[in-house]
C-alpha cells in the first residue's frame, strides 16, 4: 500500500479559544475510543485491527467504540446542523 509520507505537509498551531479547544479534545477523545476503524501497531511492526467487543463489553450504539470515528463525527455534524 502506498503511503504519502514524503510529499505531505503537516502544520501545528496553538489554539487559544476555549470553545475550539474543547471541540478539539472532544474529537480527539472520539478518535481514541474508536474500536471499529482503529489499527494498533505492534512492536514487531505488524498491525492488528481493534474490534468493538475486544474489551468484553458491548458498546452502546452511536458511540465511537461501535460506529467508528467517521460515523460518529458525521452524526455529530448532522445533529449540530439541525
Secondary structure in CASP SS format (residue, H / E / C, confidence):
PFRMAT SS
TARGET T0000
AUTHOR 0000-0000-0000
METHOD secondary structure of the structure
MODEL  1
X C 1.00
X C 1.00
X C 1.00
X C 1.00
X C 1.00
X C 1.00
X C 1.00
X C 1.00
X C 1.00
X C 1.00
X C 1.00
X C 1.00
X C 1.00
X C 1.00
X C 1.00
X C 1.00
X C 1.00
X H 1.00
X H 1.00
X H 1.00
X H 1.00
X H 1.00
X H 1.00
X H 1.00
X H 1.00
X H 1.00
X H 1.00
X H 1.00
X H 1.00
X H 1.00
X H 1.00
X H 1.00
X H 1.00
X C 1.00
X C 1.00
X C 1.00
X C 1.00
X C 1.00
X E 1.00
X E 1.00
X E 1.00
X C 1.00
X C 1.00
X C 1.00
X C 1.00
X C 1.00
X E 1.00
X E 1.00
X E 1.00
X C 1.00
X C 1.00
X C 1.00
X C 1.00
X C 1.00
X C 1.00
X C 1.00
X C 1.00
X C 1.00
X C 1.00
X C 1.00
X C 1.00
X C 1.00
X C 1.00
X H 1.00
X H 1.00
X H 1.00
X H 1.00
X C 1.00
X H 1.00
X H 1.00
X H 1.00
X H 1.00
X H 1.00
X H 1.00
X H 1.00
X H 1.00
X H 1.00
X H 1.00
X H 1.00
X H 1.00
X C 1.00
X C 1.00
END
